[in-house]
Amino acid sequence: MPQSNPLAVGTAKQLLFDDALVEAKEGFVTTMNPAARSNTPALTPEKPWESHGCSNPTVMLDEGIYKMWYSATGEDGIPRDCYATSTDGIHWERPNLGLIDYQGSRENNIISLDLNHGSIFKDPSAEPERRYKCILGAGKYDYVSVYGGGARFRYDENPPETWHYGGVGGLYSPDGIHWTPCEKRIMPWYTDTRNVAFWDDRIQKYVAYVRWNEYLRVEDGAQRGSFDYRAIARSESADFENFPAPEKILEPDFDDPEDADMWGGGLYDTAALKYPFADDAYFIFTAAYYHTTDALDIQLAASRDGIHFTRWREPFVRLGPDGAFDSLMLYMGVGVLPFGDELRLYYTGYDQPHDKVTGDDYRPAIGCARLRLDGFVSQDAGGQGGSLTTLPFTVEGNRLEVNMDGSARGWLKVEILDEGLQPIEGFIETEADRLGGSSTVQTVTWGGNQDLSTLQGQTVRLRFVGQSVKLYAFQLR
């Protein structure tokens, strides 16, 4: 039975990364689209304080400037956090901030903190002096861990009887350069991976994504048990400085042959974000660690609510070729930068494996992956053609735009149906103009007409018909 309650899509862009907006389809298949990695690093160690590598980027377009915060390890083996800016996302400048002494000089881009598995976001809900926030590892977790034979000690000949995880802390700043720590840890939880937090305007709360080590538990005043694989947990709070303990939301499925080798590994960093260019779209870019190969690549997971995710097992960003800077481990950075019709995502690449080397052997660099705007996942029709009908929604806006790729031979048409699933005169398939080529913003027309004003306030469905085409998104304007 067709659904009659109309969706409220308004004039926001609607991504088609799942079937949440789909009432029926035939011949269209939901398809994850891998990003294209660049062979040359976007940021490679150049300065003495970076000689042992650059890693853990956070990026944002802020006040018209592309900004990057990243971790650098110097000749002394100490990690420090640095700041860079760019006008094109390829060439990054290291401004002399004059804040931190390094080998007798303050002429460097080091900022006054160690982010310790941290990431930065800009908080639109905060007062100016706390506009920038950072979630990071800080101090010791409340409960000491008692050795339980877990994955952490798999390679240790003499594992310690007890040890401490780091806790989850926070910082705030008026400018992203000068930072003040929160008075106490912001979450009663442990960490040894990169944490992510942001202000979610959909639910008007802060959301944090952190590590979950399966089988660990607090018992008798200590953290006990094994942790033979890693998973992803989430917490939300109206107060950035008071998150509750998180809940597990995503983990490997060991019945799936693609996940079977994650025992002893699992899902590491999330690089989670709420996509800023469309409605109700959340993405996780998890570093998938396979224990047997001791290597990690990046997988994509997508969600409508930031809690229930669909994860694709094939790599979203693949390892580079043998000998490349990113040939053995990838960890996605936090944030996505728009460049016209393209998105750029930044990641840490290693040419050494996860466990089988010492820390001194690591010389990471920061790579760049490219993707078309909204291009994470598409609804694809092959050479046999297909049709896809949306759920009903109320028309707002005067024209319809699509993000599509028909390449050389593909095409797309759009028919508009009424509440009774009947084609509306003037917008039927035979009147629809054939759309081709590849464009992130292509206006739909019927006999050259794009005007939808006669449909304002009506409940309709869109019926997409196409062949050899990728459909990423639609939007009423």
Secondary structure, DSSP 8 states (H G I E B T S, - for coil): ----S-B--TTS-EE-SSSTTEEEEESEEEEE---EE-SS-SB---SGGGTT-EEEEEEEEETTEEEEEEEEE-TTS-EEEEEEEESSSSSEE------S-BTTB--S-B-S---SS-EEEE-TTS-GGG-EEEEEEEEE-SS-EE--S-GGGTT-SS--SEE--EEEEEEEESSSSS-EE-SS-SEEEEESS--EEEEETTTTEEEEEEEEETT-EEETTEEES---SEEEEEEEESSTT-----EEEE---TTSTTTGGGTT-EE-----EE-TTSSS-EEEEEEEEETTTTEEEEEEEEESSSSSEEE-SS-SB----TTSTTSSEEEE-B--EEETTEEEEEEEEESS-SSSS-GGG---EEEEEEEETTTTEEEEE-TT-EEEEE--EE--SS-EEEEEE-TTT-EEEEEEE-TTS-B-TTSSGGGB--B-SEEEEEE--BTTB---GGGTT-EEEEEEEEESEEEEEEEE-
